[in-house]
Amino acid sequence: MKVLRNITMIVFGFALLLTSCDPKGTKLANEKVTEKNLIEIATKLKEDKSTTKEELDLFNSGLARLGGSKDSLVNKTVGQIIEAQKEFTRNNSANSLISISNKYEINNALQINILQKLMVNQDTIVADGVELAIKNNSDKEINEIKGEIQIFNAKNELVKVRPVQWKNFKVEAGKQITHREFWPHIKDNPNDQYLRNEKNLIGVWVPETITFADGKKMSVIVK
């Protein structure tokens, strides 16, 4: 019985130790925001040693995000604002993770290189463009591609952005094709003039979505 009592006391003491070490968060969690006490709450949070840096950062970010509308803050507690911002931050991180993963897989499946810039000067058509090498590295046919052609100069300054969406496209699995993409040349646009005259330009393909023949779609845009 004595041994059992000692074991019980040890277990109880260990549980008490865990409880005492468990952080409870800010003591100001139940403080409610009104139209006139926000500075007071901010001062209390600054001086309250139970409020962690993470909680201060979350509350600060929550104020910045919700502060544009009075109804978004008034009558909410400090704890509610912190938890709402924590969930918002988590969702953003999760969406970013999915977006980065999709971009990685898209880049593995589809490789697009900008080979050269093109120009058309005719009586009825004046256009600029680029020639692209499009390679499908996947084991499935690709039927739709959406993204942007971005062109930079040697100083890494953005000169041109051309959004594209190629529907009813066909790039067979494991194959490479060349494609010419044109857009109207606007003679009064300094960037269009610069694009034509500058020789040291760098073209970059920025993917958004690809759709395979079996209907599978990969997108860096998370909804």
C-alpha positions in Angstrom: 0.0 0.0 0.0 2.8 2.4 0.8 4.4 1.7 -2.6 1.1 2.3 -4.3 0.7 5.5 -2.4 4.1 6.7 -3.4 3.5 5.9 -7.0 0.2 7.8 -6.8 1.9 10.8 -5.3 4.6 10.7 -8.0 2.0 10.6 -10.8 0.0 13.4 -9.2 3.1 15.5 -8.8 4.1 14.9 -12.4 0.6 15.8 -13.6 0.7 19.0 -11.5 4.1 19.9 -12.9 2.8 19.5 -16.5 -0.2 21.6 -15.6 1.9 24.3 -14.1 4.2 24.4 -17.1 1.3 24.5 -19.6 1.1 28.0 -21.1 -2.4 29.4 -20.7 -1.9 32.4 -23.1 -2.6 36.0 -22.4 -4.6 36.9 -19.3 -6.3 39.6 -21.3 -8.0 37.1 -23.7 -11.5 38.1 -22.4 -10.9 41.9 -22.8 -13.6 43.2 -25.2 -12.8 45.9 -27.8 -15.0 48.9 -27.8 -14.9 52.1 -29.9 -12.8 53.9 -27.3 -10.5 51.4 -25.5 -8.2 50.1 -28.1 -5.2 52.1 -27.0 -5.9 51.0 -23.4 -5.9 47.3 -24.5 -2.8 47.7 -26.5 -1.0 49.2 -23.5 -2.2 46.4 -21.3 -1.0 43.8 -23.8 2.4 45.5 -23.9 2.8 45.4 -20.1 1.3 41.9 -19.6 4.0 39.3 -19.2 1.6 36.4 -19.8 1.1 37.6 -23.4 3.5 35.9 -25.7 5.3 37.5 -28.7 3.3 35.2 -31.0 0.0 36.5 -29.5 1.2 40.1 -29.8 2.1 39.5 -33.5 -1.3 37.8 -34.2 -3.2 40.6 -32.4 -1.2 43.2 -34.3 -1.8 41.5 -37.6 -5.5 41.0 -36.8 -5.9 44.7 -36.1 -4.2 45.6 -39.4 -6.5 43.2 -41.3 -9.8 43.9 -39.5 -9.2 47.6 -38.6 -10.6 48.9 -41.8 -14.2 48.3 -40.6 -15.4 49.2 -37.2 -17.9 46.3 -37.1 -15.0 43.9 -37.6 -13.4 44.8 -34.3 -16.0 46.3 -31.9 -17.3 43.8 -29.4 -14.7 41.2 -30.2 -12.4 40.0 -27.4 -8.7 40.0 -27.6 -8.8 36.2 -27.7 -11.2 36.1 -30.6 -9.1 38.5 -32.6 -6.0 36.4 -31.9 -7.7 33.1 -32.8 -9.3 34.6 -36.0 -5.8 35.8 -37.1 -4.3 32.5 -36.2 -6.8 30.7 -38.4 -6.3 33.2 -41.2 -2.6 32.8 -41.1 -2.9 29.0 -41.0 -5.2 29.0 -44.1 -2.8 31.3 -46.0 0.1 29.0 -45.2 -1.8 25.9 -46.2 -2.9 27.6 -49.5 0.7 28.7 -50.1 1.9 25.1 -49.6 -0.6 23.8 -52.1 0.2 26.5 -54.6 4.0 25.9 -54.4 3.5 22.1 -54.6 1.3 22.6 -57.7 3.8 25.0 -59.3 6.5 22.4 -58.7 4.5 19.7 -60.4 3.4 21.9 -63.3 7.0 22.9 -64.0 8.0 19.2 -63.9 5.2 18.3 -66.3 5.5 21.2 -68.7 8.6 23.1 -69.8 8.3 26.3 -71.8 11.3 28.1 -73.1 11.2 31.4 -74.9 13.5 31.1 -77.9 13.4 34.5 -79.7 11.3 37.6 -80.1 9.3 38.1 -83.3 8.0 41.1 -85.2 5.5 41.6 -88.0 5.4 44.7 -90.0 2.7 44.6 -92.7 0.2 47.1 -94.0 -2.7 45.6 -92.1 -0.8 43.9 -89.2 1.8 45.3 -86.9 2.6 42.9 -84.1 5.2 41.7 -81.6 5.7 38.2 -80.4 7.9 35.4 -79.2 8.7 31.9 -80.4 8.4 29.2 -77.7 9.5 25.7 -77.2 6.8 23.8 -75.3 7.7 20.3 -74.0 5.4 17.9 -72.2 7.5 15.9 -69.8 4.5 14.1 -68.4 3.0 10.7 -69.5 -0.4 12.3 -70.4 -1.5 14.6 -73.2 -1.9 18.3 -72.3 -4.9 20.1 -73.8 -5.0 23.5 -72.1 -2.3 25.9 -70.8 -2.7 29.2 -69.0 0.0 31.5 -67.7 2.1 34.6 -68.4 4.9 35.5 -70.7 7.1 38.0 -68.8 10.0 39.8 -70.5 12.8 41.5 -68.6 15.7 43.6 -69.6 19.3 43.1 -68.4 18.6 45.2 -65.3 15.8 42.7 -64.3 13.2 45.4 -65.1 9.8 44.1 -66.3 9.2 45.2 -69.9 6.2 43.2 -71.0 3.6 40.9 -69.5 1.5 38.8 -71.9 -1.2 36.7 -70.3 -2.0 33.7 -72.4 -4.6 30.9 -72.4 -4.2 28.2 -75.0 -7.4 26.2 -75.2 -8.0 23.1 -77.4 -4.2 22.9 -77.5 -2.4 19.6 -78.0 1.0 18.6 -76.6 1.4 14.9 -76.7 3.0 13.1 -73.8 6.8 13.2 -74.0 6.7 15.5 -77.1 8.0 19.0 -77.8 6.4 21.5 -80.1 7.2 25.1 -81.2 4.6 27.8 -80.9 4.5 31.5 -82.0 2.6 33.9 -79.8 1.8 37.4 -81.2 0.1 40.5 -79.8 -0.6 43.9 -81.3 2.2 46.4 -81.4 1.2 49.8 -80.0 3.6 52.3 -81.5 2.8 55.0 -78.8 3.6 52.6 -76.0 7.3 53.2 -74.8 7.5 49.6 -73.6 6.5 48.2 -77.0 9.1 50.4 -78.7 11.7 49.3 -76.1 10.8 45.7 -76.7 11.5 46.0 -80.4 14.8 47.9 -80.1 16.4 46.3 -77.1 18.5 43.2 -77.8 19.4 42.0 -74.3 16.0 40.7 -73.1 15.1 37.7 -71.0 11.9 35.9 -71.4 10.3 34.0 -68.5 7.3 31.7 -68.5 5.1 31.9 -65.4 2.6 29.0 -65.2 -0.9 29.2 -63.8 -2.9 26.2 -64.9 -2.5 23.1 -67.1 -5.2 20.7 -68.0 -4.6 17.1 -69.2 -6.6 15.2 -71.7 -8.1 13.0 -69.0 -9.6 16.2 -67.3 -7.0 16.5 -64.5 -6.1 20.1 -63.8 -3.2 21.6 -61.8 -3.3 25.2 -60.8 -1.1 27.5 -58.7 -4.2 29.5 -57.9 -5.9 28.1 -54.8 -9.5 28.9 -54.3 
